[in-house]
């Protein structure tokens, strides 16, 4: 029997920006899940710098991996580039819908607005994740940045990306959500 696949589909936060591949979130998550007795492969489908529009363009490649479940994580670069939140929401909705049609369970991974954007944009941006979760009936991990962002001991020198310890904090926080996703229906 082939191993189940968990697609970690997103940007630099999944790609492991500045870290060896073995320290990126998908590799760490796979190690924790295997330690719990789960036989699966976590696929690192993160690309640094990508927006939700870039992710949508890659959707067919992700679907070709036939994931049992997908962690869908885009938005930080959209926010950084001030992409209109409705565009980000539409792109995420199209990706989630395509993944679910192909039989993959989806966990929407939210991200808070970056601290340097103006308040009105930030509020509009942050509202898109819970709204999309409700509209599509998707579980929502509220904010991928919470476990590490703003803590210099958990970030790379750029202050934006997690270091190895920051990735471990993110992974530990995500783990129960991923286990629930894997235990639920596709």
C-alpha positions in Angstrom: 0.0 0.0 0.0 1.3 3.4 -1.0 2.0 6.0 1.8 -0.6 8.6 2.2 0.6 12.0 1.1 0.2 15.3 3.1 0.7 18.2 0.8 2.2 21.3 2.5 1.3 23.8 -0.1 2.3 27.4 0.4 5.1 29.9 0.5 8.5 30.3 2.3 6.9 29.4 5.7 6.5 25.8 4.3 9.5 25.9 1.9 11.9 26.4 4.9 13.4 29.7 3.7 17.1 29.9 4.9 17.0 26.4 6.4 18.2 22.9 5.3 15.3 20.9 3.8 15.4 18.5 6.8 14.5 21.5 9.1 11.6 22.8 7.0 8.1 22.5 8.4 7.0 19.6 6.2 10.0 17.4 7.2 9.6 18.2 10.9 5.8 17.5 10.7 6.4 14.2 9.0 8.9 13.2 11.7 6.3 14.0 14.5 3.5 12.2 12.7 5.7 9.1 12.1 6.7 9.2 15.7 3.0 8.9 16.5 2.8 5.8 14.3 1.4 7.4 11.2 2.7 6.2 7.9 2.7 9.2 5.6 4.8 11.4 3.5 4.7 15.2 4.0 5.4 16.8 0.6 7.2 20.2 0.7 5.2 22.1 -1.9 6.2 25.5 -0.6 8.0 28.1 -2.7 9.5 31.2 -1.2 8.0 34.5 -2.4 4.8 33.0 -3.8 1.5 34.7 -3.6 -1.9 33.0 -3.7 -2.0 33.7 -7.5 1.3 31.9 -7.9 -0.1 29.0 -5.9 -3.3 28.8 -8.0 -1.1 28.5 -11.1 0.6 25.5 -9.5 -2.6 23.8 -8.4 -2.5 21.1 -11.1 1.0 20.1 -10.1 -0.1 19.7 -6.5 -3.2 17.7 -7.5 -0.8 15.4 -9.5 0.7 14.3 -6.2 -2.7 12.9 -5.1 -2.6 14.2 -1.5 -4.9 12.6 1.1 -4.8 16.0 2.9 -3.4 19.4 2.2 -2.3 22.3 4.4 -3.1 25.4 2.3 -0.9 28.3 3.4 -0.7 31.4 1.3 -1.3 35.1 2.2 1.9 36.6 3.8 3.3 37.6 0.4 -0.1 38.8 -0.7 -0.3 41.0 2.3 3.3 42.2 1.8 2.5 43.2 -1.8 -0.9 44.7 -0.8 -2.8 42.4 -3.1 -6.5 43.2 -2.6 -7.9 40.8 0.0 -10.8 39.7 -2.2 -8.3 38.5 -4.8 -6.4 36.5 -2.2 -9.7 35.0 -0.9 -10.8 34.1 -4.5 -7.5 32.4 -5.2 -7.6 30.4 -1.9 -11.2 29.4 -2.6 -10.3 28.2 -6.0 -7.4 26.1 -4.7 -9.4 24.7 -1.8 -12.3 23.8 -4.0 -10.0 22.1 -6.5 -8.2 20.1 -3.8 -11.5 19.0 -2.2 -12.9 17.9 -5.6 -9.8 15.8 -6.1 -10.5 14.1 -2.7 -8.0 15.9 -0.5 -9.0 17.1 2.9 -8.0 20.8 3.4 -6.8 22.7 6.4 -6.8 26.5 5.7 -3.7 28.0 7.3 -4.3 31.6 8.1 -1.9 34.4 8.6 -2.2 37.8 10.4 -1.7 41.0 8.6 1.9 42.1 8.6 2.6 44.9 11.1 3.7 47.5 8.5 0.4 47.5 6.5 -2.2 50.1 7.3 -4.9 49.3 9.7 -7.8 49.3 7.2 -6.0 46.9 4.8 -4.9 44.7 7.8 -8.4 44.3 9.1 -9.8 43.5 5.6 -7.0 41.0 5.0 -7.4 39.2 8.4 -11.1 38.9 7.9 -10.7 36.8 4.7 -9.5 33.7 6.4 -12.4 33.2 8.9 -14.9 34.2 6.2 -13.5 31.7 3.7 -13.4 29.0 6.3 -17.1 29.5 7.1 -18.1 29.8 3.4 -16.4 26.6 2.4 -16.7 24.7 5.6 -13.0 24.4 6.0 -11.1 24.0 9.3 -9.0 27.1 9.9 -5.7 27.2 11.7 -5.9 30.9 12.6 -2.4 32.3 12.3 0.8 30.5 11.2 2.9 33.4 12.6 1.7 33.1 16.2 4.2 30.4 17.4 7.3 32.4 16.4 6.8 35.9 14.9 8.3 38.7 17.0 10.5 36.4 19.1 14.2 37.0 18.1 15.1 33.6 19.6 12.8 31.9 17.0 13.5 34.0 13.9 16.2 34.2 11.3 18.2 37.5 11.3 15.6 39.0 8.8 13.1 39.0 11.7 10.4 37.5 9.4 11.1 33.9 8.9 11.4 31.2 11.5 14.7 29.6 12.4 14.9 25.9 13.3 13.5 26.5 16.7 10.7 28.7 15.2 9.8 25.9 12.8 9.7 23.5 15.7 7.3 25.8 17.5 5.1 26.1 14.4 5.1 22.4 13.9 4.1 21.6 17.5 1.3 24.1 17.2 0.0 22.7 13.9 0.3 19.1 14.9 -3.1 18.6 16.6 -4.8 20.3 13.7 -3.1 18.1 11.2 -3.9 15.0 13.1 -7.6 16.0 13.2 -7.5 16.6 9.5 -6.0 13.2 8.8 -8.5 11.5 11.1 -11.5 13.2 9.4 -13.1 12.5 6.1 -11.3 13.5 2.9 
